[in-house]
Amino acid sequence: MDTVEKLIGKFFFIIDLLASRSLIRHRFKTRQRTITWQQLLEGHWVPWLGAVLTAWDISVITKNILYRYKLITGIGV
């Protein structure tokens, strides 16, 4: 029974491999757009801008939490 399962697994592997190759060939028949310098710079700096905004939001939230904690506990008011 173990060999039958191996044969079935190999069969499905070959079918998957053939199907994926045909999909890849079909996908790249059309010409792909070239990346411009503007797209490259935007793609490079946009994540950093998001990281800076996230850090700013975290700092504001932390400041508000500490202020509220001090008001509730009466420490440092």
N, C-alpha and C positions, 0 to 999 in steps of 0.2 A: 504494500500500500504506500510505503514511503516513496518508492520509485515512481508510482503513478502521480503522486502529488508533485514530485520534482518535474516530471514531464509536463504536467498541466501548468506549473509555474513558469517553465521555460517557454511554453506555447504563448501564454499571455504576455510574457516579457517581449517576445518577438513581435507580437501583434502591436503592443504599445510602442515599440521602437519604430516599426514601420509607419504607424499612424503619426507619431510625432515628427518623423522626417518629412512626411508629406505635408504636414501643417507648416513646418518651417519653410519648406520650399515655396509653398503658396504665399506665405506671409511676406517674403522678400522679393517677390516678382516686381513690385512697384518700387520706384526710386525713393530712397529715404532722403529727408531734408538734411542739409548741412547745418551744423551748429555754428552760429555767428559769435563774434566776441561779446556782443551785448548779451546774448543768451547765456554765454559762459559766465560772465561776471554776475548776472542776475542769479543764476543758479548757484554761484559760489557765495554770494553775500546775503541772500535771503535767509538761509538757515541761521547765519550769525545774527542777523537782525532779530529773528525770532528768539534766539537764545538770550540776547540782551533784554528784550521786552519781558521774557519770562523771569529773568533774574530781577528785573525792576519790580514786577508784580509780587514776587516772593518777598522782596525786601519790604514793600509797602504792607503786605499782609502780616509779616512778622512784627513790624513796628506797631500795627494796630492791635495785634494779639497781646504784645507786651504792655501796651498802654491800658488795654481793657483789664488785663490781669492785675496790674498795679492799682487800678481803680477798685476792683473787686476786693483785693486783699488789704488795701490800704498801705502797702509798702511803697515808700518813696514818693508819696503824694504831697 
